[in-house]
């Protein structure tokens, strides 16, 4: 008689899927709120994990939770008062050396400039690896529309963002980029 194997320990789930969920949070809510959204995602997931049906797609489940936390963050931001007065100095962050897997600020600016649906489709498909059908279920619409929004978003990133900050926009990437530039964009989006 074979012993039935229980669900994977939650710590292993965090180790395996945590980086992808963090990339999604950064793309959807921005680098400043990403850590909070990531923490809230995994706190909610920890509470619900024992009730997750066996054989579920854990990554898709986590991205769905992150999506909902991002919506909560967006709603909360709209209700917060707008600060006025002097802005803090940028000097604190300007000299910081990014650590492994850190988010490039110039890439975030390019991702943030995308229309909302394109940004979410790029994040859910290219960062979390969800199929277009699951992306469509999260953002609304059809699988074909999600595929198109993700494709348009990546195309816009290739036009407006370069992997080398010293390169000026409008270089080889202006016409869709070389194969090397396309793979670099995809690699940086995925944290490689």
C-alpha positions as CSV (number, residue, x, y, z in Angstrom):
1,X,0.0,0.0,0.0
2,X,1.4,3.4,-1.1
3,X,1.2,6.3,1.3
4,X,-0.6,9.3,-0.1
5,X,1.7,12.3,-0.5
6,X,0.3,15.5,0.9
7,X,0.6,19.0,-0.6
8,X,4.0,20.6,-1.1
9,X,5.2,22.6,1.9
10,X,4.3,26.2,1.6
11,X,7.9,27.3,2.0
12,X,8.8,25.4,-1.2
13,X,5.9,27.1,-3.0
14,X,7.3,30.5,-2.0
15,X,10.8,29.6,-3.1
16,X,9.6,28.3,-6.5
17,X,7.0,30.9,-7.4
18,X,8.0,33.9,-5.3
19,X,10.3,35.5,-7.9
20,X,7.7,35.2,-10.7
21,X,5.0,36.7,-8.4
22,X,7.3,39.5,-7.4
23,X,8.0,40.4,-11.1
24,X,4.3,40.4,-11.7
25,X,3.7,42.7,-8.7
26,X,6.5,45.1,-9.9
27,X,5.0,45.3,-13.4
28,X,1.4,45.8,-12.2
29,X,1.7,48.0,-9.1
30,X,5.2,49.5,-9.6
31,X,8.5,48.9,-7.8
32,X,7.5,51.0,-4.8
33,X,4.4,49.0,-3.9
34,X,5.6,45.6,-5.2
35,X,7.0,44.3,-2.0
36,X,3.8,45.0,-0.1
37,X,1.7,43.4,-2.8
38,X,4.0,40.4,-2.8
39,X,3.7,40.0,0.9
40,X,0.0,40.4,0.9
41,X,-0.3,37.9,-1.9
42,X,1.6,35.2,0.0
43,X,-0.1,36.0,3.3
44,X,-3.5,35.4,1.6
45,X,-2.1,32.3,-0.1
46,X,-0.8,30.9,3.2
47,X,-4.3,31.2,4.7
48,X,-6.0,29.5,1.7
49,X,-3.3,27.0,0.8
50,X,-4.7,24.1,2.9
51,X,-8.0,24.4,1.0
52,X,-6.3,24.4,-2.5
53,X,-7.6,21.4,-4.4
54,X,-4.9,18.8,-5.3
55,X,-3.6,19.1,-8.9
56,X,-4.3,22.9,-9.0
57,X,-2.0,25.2,-11.0
58,X,-0.3,26.9,-8.1
59,X,1.4,29.6,-10.2
60,X,-1.8,30.6,-11.8
61,X,-3.5,30.6,-8.4
62,X,-0.8,32.9,-7.0
63,X,-0.9,35.2,-9.9
64,X,-4.7,35.5,-9.5
65,X,-4.2,36.4,-5.9
66,X,-1.6,39.0,-6.9
67,X,-4.0,40.4,-9.5
68,X,-6.6,40.9,-6.8
69,X,-4.1,42.5,-4.4
70,X,-3.0,44.8,-7.2
71,X,-6.7,45.9,-7.8
72,X,-7.0,46.5,-4.0
73,X,-3.8,48.6,-4.1
74,X,-5.1,50.6,-7.1
75,X,-8.4,51.3,-5.3
76,X,-6.7,52.2,-2.1
77,X,-4.4,54.7,-3.9
78,X,-7.4,56.5,-5.4
79,X,-8.7,57.1,-1.8
80,X,-5.4,58.3,-0.4
81,X,-4.7,62.0,-0.1
82,X,-2.3,63.4,-2.6
83,X,0.9,64.7,-0.8
84,X,2.0,68.2,-1.4
85,X,5.0,70.2,-0.6
86,X,8.7,69.5,-1.1
87,X,9.5,66.1,-2.7
88,X,12.2,63.9,-1.1
89,X,15.7,64.0,-2.5
90,X,16.5,61.4,-5.1
91,X,20.0,61.1,-3.8
92,X,19.2,58.3,-1.4
93,X,18.4,55.9,-4.2
94,X,20.5,57.3,-7.0
95,X,23.8,55.8,-5.8
96,X,22.4,52.5,-4.7
97,X,23.8,49.4,-6.4
98,X,21.0,47.1,-7.7
99,X,21.2,43.6,-6.2
100,X,20.7,40.4,-8.1
101,X,17.3,40.2,-9.7
102,X,16.6,43.9,-9.0
103,X,14.2,45.8,-11.1
104,X,15.7,48.3,-13.5
105,X,14.0,51.7,-13.0
106,X,14.2,52.5,-16.7
107,X,12.5,49.3,-17.6
108,X,9.8,50.0,-15.0
109,X,9.2,53.4,-16.6
110,X,8.8,51.8,-20.0
111,X,6.4,49.1,-18.6
112,X,4.5,51.8,-16.6
113,X,4.0,53.8,-19.8
114,X,2.1,50.9,-21.4
115,X,-1.7,51.0,-21.4
116,X,-3.2,49.2,-18.4
117,X,-4.4,46.1,-20.3
118,X,-1.1,45.7,-22.2
119,X,0.9,46.1,-19.0
120,X,-1.2,43.4,-17.2
121,X,-1.1,41.0,-20.2
122,X,2.7,41.4,-20.4
123,X,3.1,40.8,-16.7
124,X,0.7,37.8,-16.5
125,X,1.9,36.1,-19.6
126,X,5.6,37.0,-20.0
127,X,6.5,37.3,-16.3
128,X,4.3,34.7,-14.7
129,X,4.1,32.4,-17.7
130,X,0.3,32.0,-17.7
131,X,-1.3,30.9,-20.9
132,X,-3.3,33.5,-22.8
133,X,-6.6,31.9,-21.8
134,X,-5.9,32.4,-18.1
135,X,-4.6,35.9,-18.7
136,X,-7.9,36.6,-20.5
137,X,-9.8,35.3,-17.5
138,X,-7.9,37.7,-15.2
139,X,-8.1,40.9,-17.4
140,X,-11.3,40.2,-19.2
141,X,-11.9,39.5,-22.9
142,X,-10.9,36.7,-25.1
143,X,-7.7,34.7,-25.3
144,X,-7.0,36.3,-28.7
145,X,-7.4,39.8,-27.2
146,X,-5.0,38.9,-24.3
147,X,-2.5,37.5,-26.8
148,X,-2.8,40.7,-28.9
149,X,-2.4,43.0,-25.9
150,X,0.7,41.1,-24.7
151,X,2.2,41.2,-28.1
152,X,1.4,44.9,-28.6
153,X,2.9,45.6,-25.1
154,X,6.2,43.8,-25.9
155,X,6.4,45.5,-29.3
156,X,6.0,48.9,-27.6
157,X,8.7,48.0,-25.0
158,X,11.0,47.1,-27.9
159,X,10.4,50.5,-29.4
160,X,10.8,52.6,-26.3
161,X,13.2,50.7,-24.1
162,X,16.8,49.6,-24.7
163,X,18.6,47.0,-22.6
164,X,21.7,49.3,-22.6
165,X,20.9,52.6,-20.9
166,X,23.6,54.3,-22.9
167,X,21.8,53.4,-26.2
168,X,19.5,56.1,-27.4
169,X,15.9,55.2,-28.4
170,X,15.4,54.9,-32.1
171,X,18.5,52.7,-32.7
172,X,18.3,49.2,-34.0
173,X,15.3,48.5,-31.7
174,X,13.1,51.1,-33.4
175,X,12.1,48.7,-36.1
176,X,11.3,45.8,-33.8
177,X,14.9,45.2,-32.8
178,X,17.4,42.5,-33.6
179,X,17.0,38.9,-32.4
180,X,19.5,39.7,-29.6
181,X,17.6,42.8,-28.5
182,X,14.3,40.9,-28.5
183,X,15.7,38.1,-26.3
184,X,17.4,40.7,-24.0
185,X,14.1,42.4,-23.5
186,X,12.4,39.1,-22.7
187,X,15.3,38.1,-20.4
188,X,15.2,41.3,-18.4
189,X,11.4,41.1,-18.1
190,X,11.9,37.6,-16.7
191,X,14.7,38.7,-14.3
192,X,17.5,36.8,-16.1
